[in-house]
Amino acid sequence: MAREKSNAKKIAWSGRIKAVQPRIRLMRSFDQRHHDYQGYVLRIDGTCGDEIGEFLIAVGKATHEKHQFRAGMIVSGLSVPVPDTRLETAGFYKTSGIKIEKNAGAALSAGPPYLGVPPDLTKYRQRRHRRLDARTYEDKCLTRIWACRVPVEIILDHWQPSKKRYRFETFCYGPKSCPFYQAGPKRKVPGRKGMSYTEEDWVDEDATSHRGPDD
């Protein structure tokens, strides 16, 4: 069950950015899927309200365009706890009052470990993704701009759209030649009356067929 947040009061936070990744939602209905590219997620190491640690802050496209977030920056802002944790990777959203306390310094390489400024969301949409093994994401890709953890809303029955399930999936938008990439097991999507759809390897191969190995 989702952890509900009844208090919509904004919470002050500040800290060092460890990672910036795209904020995407995925809607599945058997063999159909739809992506909603919403913005970015900042992985912050610092303080949020009275808590100290690591936390995830959702920011919009325009905010990222203005500040060009990347790993190493020290930032602060105000955000609201998300009301339904099944629908967000981040724990906080509706962010405002962003201040850059300290820039990250010298520009980072566009290559591995991919910690530079993430591109516009249009670029992610154009590149398209491959499934990424959840353990590989946690071990190798937690800070990379080309990886992301996505909340998934599954409509079980097209004729009864209120019947849903929720889960999280991990994806890679990075170069096909990345030595750390692992696809992981094929994903199964539950459907009506106990049926299920298996998303075969060719789906990812077809989605990224327009890219070369190093693109």
VENQUI-V526410 format. One record per residue. N is the residue number from 1. RES is the residue in one letter. NEAR is the number of other ideal C-beta (glycine too) atoms within 8 Angstrom. Layout:
n=[N;N]
res=[RES;RES]
near=[NEAR;NEAR]
This chain:
n=[1;2;3;4;5;6;7;8;9;10;11;12;13;14;15;16;17;18;19;20;21;22;23;24;25;26;27;28;29;30;31;32;33;34;35;36;37;38;39;40;41;42;43;44;45;46;47;48;49;50;51;52;53;54;55;56;57;58;59;60;61;62;63;64;65;66;67;68;69;70;71;72;73;74;75;76;77;78;79;80;81;82;83;84;85;86;87;88;89;90;91;92;93;94;95;96;97;98;99;100;101;102;103;104;105;106;107;108;109;110;111;112;113;114;115;116;117;118;119;120;121;122;123;124;125;126;127;128;129;130;131;132;133;134;135;136;137;138;139;140;141;142;143;144;145;146;147;148;149;150;151;152;153;154;155;156;157;158;159;160;161;162;163;164;165;166;167;168;169;170;171;172;173;174;175;176;177;178;179;180;181;182;183;184;185;186;187;188;189;190;191;192;193;194;195;196;197;198;199;200;201;202;203;204;205;206;207;208;209;210;211;212;213;214;215]
res=[M;A;R;E;K;S;N;A;K;K;I;A;W;S;G;R;I;K;A;V;Q;P;R;I;R;L;M;R;S;F;D;Q;R;H;H;D;Y;Q;G;Y;V;L;R;I;D;G;T;C;G;D;E;I;G;E;F;L;I;A;V;G;K;A;T;H;E;K;H;Q;F;R;A;G;M;I;V;S;G;L;S;V;P;V;P;D;T;R;L;E;T;A;G;F;Y;K;T;S;G;I;K;I;E;K;N;A;G;A;A;L;S;A;G;P;P;Y;L;G;V;P;P;D;L;T;K;Y;R;Q;R;R;H;R;R;L;D;A;R;T;Y;E;D;K;C;L;T;R;I;W;A;C;R;V;P;V;E;I;I;L;D;H;W;Q;P;S;K;K;R;Y;R;F;E;T;F;C;Y;G;P;K;S;C;P;F;Y;Q;A;G;P;K;R;K;V;P;G;R;K;G;M;S;Y;T;E;E;D;W;V;D;E;D;A;T;S;H;R;G;P;D;D]
near=[2;7;5;6;9;4;5;6;5;9;11;9;16;11;12;9;16;9;12;14;13;12;14;12;12;13;11;11;8;9;5;6;7;6;9;8;10;9;13;14;15;13;14;16;8;10;9;12;7;3;7;4;6;6;12;11;15;19;13;10;10;6;11;14;8;6;9;7;13;13;11;9;12;10;15;11;13;9;14;11;9;13;5;8;8;8;10;11;11;11;9;16;10;8;14;8;7;11;7;9;7;6;5;10;4;4;3;10;5;5;4;5;5;10;11;10;8;11;8;7;10;7;8;13;9;6;10;7;12;11;14;16;11;9;8;14;13;8;7;8;14;10;9;13;12;9;15;12;9;12;11;12;12;12;11;10;9;8;5;8;8;4;7;9;6;9;6;8;11;16;12;13;11;9;9;11;6;9;4;7;11;8;9;10;4;8;8;8;12;8;11;9;4;5;8;8;9;8;10;6;7;6;8;11;8;7;9;12;6;3;8;5;6;6;7]
